[in-house]
Amino acid sequence: MKSGFPDRQIRWYFRVGLKRQLVRLLYAGADGIGFCVALIRFQFIPWMRLSLHRWKKKSSEAFQIDRAEPNVSAGPFKRDHKPSIPARKAAEYLEDLRLRSEQTGKKYTYSWAVTRLSELEASGIADPVAYFNNEMTDWWLAPDGMMEQDADFLGIAMAIEERWHQ
């Protein structure tokens, strides 16, 4: 009768099985640490920042002098509301681009793109902007670039961009 077989099983368990269990334990520990880091980063830190901001706001309000009349212009609804400086600059920039687009003397400009988009919309196409965008791609890929000399691509791109999210 051989007694070596159970010894091999026991040795195998300690040599291979224990290593496997330790590797699994290592991976489980790494996953747990990753979960804790993500929880702290995405839940705890933003909550602490918000709490700190609220606390600072309350403490600064406590030291302000009470006024007999509230300041209406400081509220969110101002009567003489003007767009912020970046918004005004962007609007001025777009207007300059439109004027420049019209003054290029090219056949296909911003106004042509706007009328073409309104034609596509009136014809009943579900997504006129995507259709027009594909149309422009096809024309650009045509031999000799059909519209390269006749088109103001910046104006056309502005017309597409303005209506993309509508």
Short mmCIF file of the C-alpha atoms (twelve columns), coordinates in Angstrom:
data_MODEL
# 
_entry.id   MODEL 
# 
loop_
_atom_site.group_PDB 
_atom_site.id 
_atom_site.type_symbol 
_atom_site.label_atom_id 
_atom_site.label_alt_id 
_atom_site.label_comp_id 
_atom_site.label_asym_id 
_atom_site.label_seq_id 
_atom_site.Cartn_x 
_atom_site.Cartn_y 
_atom_site.Cartn_z 
_atom_site.pdbx_PDB_model_num 
ATOM 1   C CA . MET A 1   0.000   0.000  0.000   1 
ATOM 2   C CA . LYS A 2   1.308   3.377  -1.037  1 
ATOM 3   C CA . SER A 3   1.004   6.289  1.273   1 
ATOM 4   C CA . GLY A 4   2.630   8.891  -1.007  1 
ATOM 5   C CA . PHE A 5   -0.521  9.896  -2.917  1 
ATOM 6   C CA . PRO A 6   -2.138  11.985 -0.152  1 
ATOM 7   C CA . ASP A 7   1.194   13.636 0.504   1 
ATOM 8   C CA . ARG A 8   1.333   14.771 -3.122  1 
ATOM 9   C CA . GLN A 9   -2.162  16.166 -2.863  1 
ATOM 10  C CA . ILE A 10  -1.313  18.095 0.235   1 
ATOM 11  C CA . ARG A 11  1.935   19.367 -1.243  1 
ATOM 12  C CA . TRP A 12  0.091   20.361 -4.441  1 
ATOM 13  C CA . TYR A 13  -2.470  22.277 -2.409  1 
ATOM 14  C CA . PHE A 14  0.204   24.190 -0.540  1 
ATOM 15  C CA . ARG A 15  2.324   24.757 -3.627  1 
ATOM 16  C CA . VAL A 16  -0.284  25.577 -6.309  1 
ATOM 17  C CA . GLY A 17  -3.626  26.026 -4.602  1 
ATOM 18  C CA . LEU A 18  -2.317  28.358 -1.942  1 
ATOM 19  C CA . LYS A 19  -0.558  30.476 -4.568  1 
ATOM 20  C CA . ARG A 20  -3.797  30.749 -6.518  1 
ATOM 21  C CA . GLN A 21  -5.694  31.784 -3.418  1 
ATOM 22  C CA . LEU A 22  -3.058  34.391 -2.567  1 
ATOM 23  C CA . VAL A 23  -3.214  35.822 -6.109  1 
ATOM 24  C CA . ARG A 24  -7.015  35.964 -5.900  1 
ATOM 25  C CA . LEU A 25  -6.737  37.668 -2.517  1 
ATOM 26  C CA . LEU A 26  -4.254  40.160 -3.971  1 
ATOM 27  C CA . TYR A 27  -6.602  41.004 -6.879  1 
ATOM 28  C CA . ALA A 28  -9.582  41.319 -4.538  1 
ATOM 29  C CA . GLY A 29  -7.571  43.677 -2.329  1 
ATOM 30  C CA . ALA A 30  -6.569  45.785 -5.346  1 
ATOM 31  C CA . ASP A 31  -10.197 45.935 -6.490  1 
ATOM 32  C CA . GLY A 32  -11.252 47.007 -3.000  1 
ATOM 33  C CA . ILE A 33  -8.626  49.729 -2.894  1 
ATOM 34  C CA . GLY A 34  -9.674  50.928 -6.356  1 
ATOM 35  C CA . PHE A 35  -13.307 51.029 -5.268  1 
ATOM 36  C CA . CYS A 36  -12.419 53.063 -2.184  1 
ATOM 37  C CA . VAL A 37  -10.301 55.496 -4.207  1 
ATOM 38  C CA . ALA A 38  -13.111 55.965 -6.760  1 
ATOM 39  C CA . LEU A 39  -15.658 56.448 -3.996  1 
ATOM 40  C CA . ILE A 40  -13.511 59.087 -2.333  1 
ATOM 41  C CA . ARG A 41  -12.704 60.817 -5.611  1 
ATOM 42  C CA . PHE A 42  -16.204 60.930 -7.096  1 
ATOM 43  C CA . GLN A 43  -18.411 61.087 -4.002  1 
ATOM 44  C CA . PHE A 44  -16.585 62.286 -0.921  1 
ATOM 45  C CA . ILE A 45  -14.345 65.058 -2.346  1 
ATOM 46  C CA . PRO A 46  -17.153 66.829 -4.279  1 
ATOM 47  C CA . TRP A 47  -19.399 66.574 -1.216  1 
ATOM 48  C CA . MET A 48  -16.662 68.085 0.972   1 
ATOM 49  C CA . ARG A 49  -16.040 70.906 -1.525  1 
ATOM 50  C CA . LEU A 50  -19.751 71.707 -1.635  1 
ATOM 51  C CA . SER A 51  -20.001 71.645 2.156   1 
ATOM 52  C CA . LEU A 52  -16.948 73.862 2.502   1 
ATOM 53  C CA . HIS A 53  -18.350 76.306 -0.066  1 
ATOM 54  C CA . ARG A 54  -21.694 76.432 1.768   1 
ATOM 55  C CA . TRP A 55  -19.950 76.927 5.099   1 
ATOM 56  C CA . LYS A 56  -17.824 79.783 3.700   1 
ATOM 57  C CA . LYS A 57  -20.891 81.372 2.125   1 
ATOM 58  C CA . LYS A 58  -22.851 81.217 5.379   1 
ATOM 59  C CA . SER A 59  -19.976 82.608 7.412   1 
ATOM 60  C CA . SER A 60  -19.441 85.494 4.973   1 
ATOM 61  C CA . GLU A 61  -23.187 86.265 5.014   1 
ATOM 62  C CA . ALA A 62  -23.162 86.371 8.795   1 
ATOM 63  C CA . PHE A 63  -20.688 89.254 8.799   1 
ATOM 64  C CA . GLN A 64  -22.564 91.368 6.236   1 
ATOM 65  C CA . ILE A 65  -24.573 94.371 7.377   1 
ATOM 66  C CA . ASP A 66  -28.331 93.981 7.019   1 
ATOM 67  C CA . ARG A 67  -29.841 96.410 4.565   1 
ATOM 68  C CA . ALA A 68  -33.290 97.954 4.856   1 
ATOM 69  C CA . GLU A 69  -33.937 97.365 1.154   1 
ATOM 70  C CA . PRO A 70  -32.776 94.294 -0.786  1 
ATOM 71  C CA . ASN A 71  -30.581 94.848 -3.823  1 
ATOM 72  C CA . VAL A 72  -32.777 93.769 -6.738  1 
ATOM 73  C CA . SER A 73  -30.079 94.219 -9.369  1 
ATOM 74  C CA . ALA A 74  -27.882 91.644 -7.644  1 
ATOM 75  C CA . GLY A 75  -30.442 88.874 -8.180  1 
ATOM 76  C CA . PRO A 76  -30.519 86.421 -11.044 1 
ATOM 77  C CA . PHE A 77  -33.151 88.405 -12.981 1 
ATOM 78  C CA . LYS A 78  -31.674 91.704 -14.057 1 
ATOM 79  C CA . ARG A 79  -33.731 94.116 -16.114 1 
ATOM 80  C CA . ASP A 80  -30.918 95.464 -18.231 1 
ATOM 81  C CA . HIS A 81  -29.253 92.112 -18.804 1 
ATOM 82  C CA . LYS A 82  -26.412 92.179 -21.310 1 
ATOM 83  C CA . PRO A 83  -24.596 89.057 -22.459 1 
ATOM 84  C CA . SER A 84  -21.262 88.360 -20.858 1 
ATOM 85  C CA . ILE A 85  -18.136 89.684 -22.533 1 
ATOM 86  C CA . PRO A 86  -17.124 86.355 -24.124 1 
ATOM 87  C CA . ALA A 87  -20.672 85.882 -25.457 1 
ATOM 88  C CA . ARG A 88  -20.697 89.395 -26.913 1 
ATOM 89  C CA . LYS A 89  -17.276 88.871 -28.480 1 
ATOM 90  C CA . ALA A 90  -18.412 85.569 -29.970 1 
ATOM 91  C CA . ALA A 91  -21.546 87.199 -31.410 1 
ATOM 92  C CA . GLU A 92  -19.471 90.031 -32.886 1 
ATOM 93  C CA . TYR A 93  -17.024 87.511 -34.322 1 
ATOM 94  C CA . LEU A 94  -19.852 85.529 -35.939 1 
ATOM 95  C CA . GLU A 95  -21.330 88.695 -37.403 1 
ATOM 96  C CA . ASP A 96  -17.937 89.654 -38.836 1 
ATOM 97  C CA . LEU A 97  -17.589 86.194 -40.356 1 
ATOM 98  C CA . ARG A 98  -21.052 86.454 -41.932 1 
ATOM 99  C CA . LEU A 99  -20.278 89.850 -43.443 1 
ATOM 100 C CA . ARG A 100 -16.930 88.614 -44.721 1 
ATOM 101 C CA . SER A 101 -18.645 85.552 -46.166 1 
ATOM 102 C CA . GLU A 102 -21.078 87.734 -48.101 1 
ATOM 103 C CA . GLN A 103 -18.324 90.021 -49.396 1 
ATOM 104 C CA . THR A 104 -16.178 87.259 -50.889 1 
ATOM 105 C CA . GLY A 105 -18.111 87.272 -54.157 1 
ATOM 106 C CA . LYS A 106 -18.392 83.495 -54.199 1 
ATOM 107 C CA . LYS A 107 -21.512 81.679 -55.353 1 
ATOM 108 C CA . TYR A 108 -21.931 79.396 -52.328 1 
ATOM 109 C CA . THR A 109 -21.887 81.434 -49.106 1 
ATOM 110 C CA . TYR A 110 -23.492 81.533 -45.683 1 
ATOM 111 C CA . SER A 111 -26.797 82.877 -47.005 1 
ATOM 112 C CA . TRP A 112 -26.897 80.185 -49.711 1 
ATOM 113 C CA . ALA A 113 -26.342 77.511 -47.039 1 
ATOM 114 C CA . VAL A 114 -29.144 78.977 -44.888 1 
ATOM 115 C CA . THR A 115 -31.582 78.967 -47.826 1 
ATOM 116 C CA . ARG A 116 -30.538 75.423 -48.803 1 
ATOM 117 C CA . LEU A 117 -31.088 74.221 -45.239 1 
ATOM 118 C CA . SER A 118 -34.537 75.847 -45.156 1 
ATOM 119 C CA . GLU A 119 -35.363 74.196 -48.535 1 
ATOM 120 C CA . LEU A 120 -34.346 70.803 -47.166 1 
ATOM 121 C CA . GLU A 121 -36.397 71.407 -44.030 1 
ATOM 122 C CA . ALA A 122 -39.429 72.425 -46.094 1 
ATOM 123 C CA . SER A 123 -39.093 69.326 -48.281 1 
ATOM 124 C CA . GLY A 124 -39.732 67.141 -45.227 1 
ATOM 125 C CA . ILE A 125 -36.307 65.597 -44.644 1 
ATOM 126 C CA . ALA A 126 -36.044 64.309 -41.080 1 
ATOM 127 C CA . ASP A 127 -32.551 65.711 -40.406 1 
ATOM 128 C CA . PRO A 128 -31.797 68.488 -42.886 1 
ATOM 129 C CA . VAL A 129 -28.472 69.443 -41.300 1 
ATOM 130 C CA . ALA A 130 -27.031 65.929 -41.564 1 
ATOM 131 C CA . TYR A 131 -28.361 65.621 -45.121 1 
ATOM 132 C CA . PHE A 132 -26.791 68.948 -46.093 1 
ATOM 133 C CA . ASN A 133 -23.535 67.986 -44.409 1 
ATOM 134 C CA . ASN A 134 -23.423 64.732 -46.413 1 
ATOM 135 C CA . GLU A 135 -24.294 66.670 -49.553 1 
ATOM 136 C CA . MET A 136 -21.371 69.015 -48.960 1 
ATOM 137 C CA . THR A 137 -19.035 66.058 -48.411 1 
ATOM 138 C CA . ASP A 138 -20.124 64.492 -51.693 1 
ATOM 139 C CA . TRP A 139 -19.518 67.744 -53.572 1 
ATOM 140 C CA . TRP A 140 -16.101 68.150 -52.006 1 
ATOM 141 C CA . LEU A 141 -15.131 64.601 -53.005 1 
ATOM 142 C CA . ALA A 142 -16.280 65.079 -56.612 1 
ATOM 143 C CA . PRO A 143 -13.576 65.199 -59.322 1 
ATOM 144 C CA . ASP A 144 -11.680 68.507 -59.338 1 
ATOM 145 C CA . GLY A 145 -13.542 69.589 -56.198 1 
ATOM 146 C CA . MET A 146 -16.676 71.053 -57.827 1 
ATOM 147 C CA . MET A 147 -17.143 73.861 -55.309 1 
ATOM 148 C CA . GLU A 148 -13.572 74.603 -54.305 1 
ATOM 149 C CA . GLN A 149 -13.357 77.838 -56.304 1 
ATOM 150 C CA . ASP A 150 -16.979 78.886 -55.821 1 
ATOM 151 C CA . ALA A 151 -17.601 78.215 -52.131 1 
ATOM 152 C CA . ASP A 152 -16.887 79.992 -48.893 1 
ATOM 153 C CA . PHE A 153 -16.513 76.940 -46.672 1 
ATOM 154 C CA . LEU A 154 -16.208 78.968 -43.480 1 
ATOM 155 C CA . GLY A 155 -19.633 80.561 -44.034 1 
ATOM 156 C CA . ILE A 156 -21.182 77.214 -44.930 1 
ATOM 157 C CA . ALA A 157 -19.653 75.615 -41.838 1 
ATOM 158 C CA . MET A 158 -21.089 78.436 -39.704 1 
ATOM 159 C CA . ALA A 159 -24.568 77.804 -41.125 1 
ATOM 160 C CA . ILE A 160 -24.259 74.099 -40.365 1 
ATOM 161 C CA . GLU A 161 -22.920 74.747 -36.857 1 
ATOM 162 C CA . GLU A 162 -25.706 77.204 -36.005 1 
ATOM 163 C CA . ARG A 163 -28.412 74.701 -36.873 1 
ATOM 164 C CA . TRP A 164 -26.696 71.502 -35.750 1 
ATOM 165 C CA . HIS A 165 -28.385 71.260 -32.341 1 
ATOM 166 C CA . GLN A 166 -31.840 72.458 -33.359 1 
# 
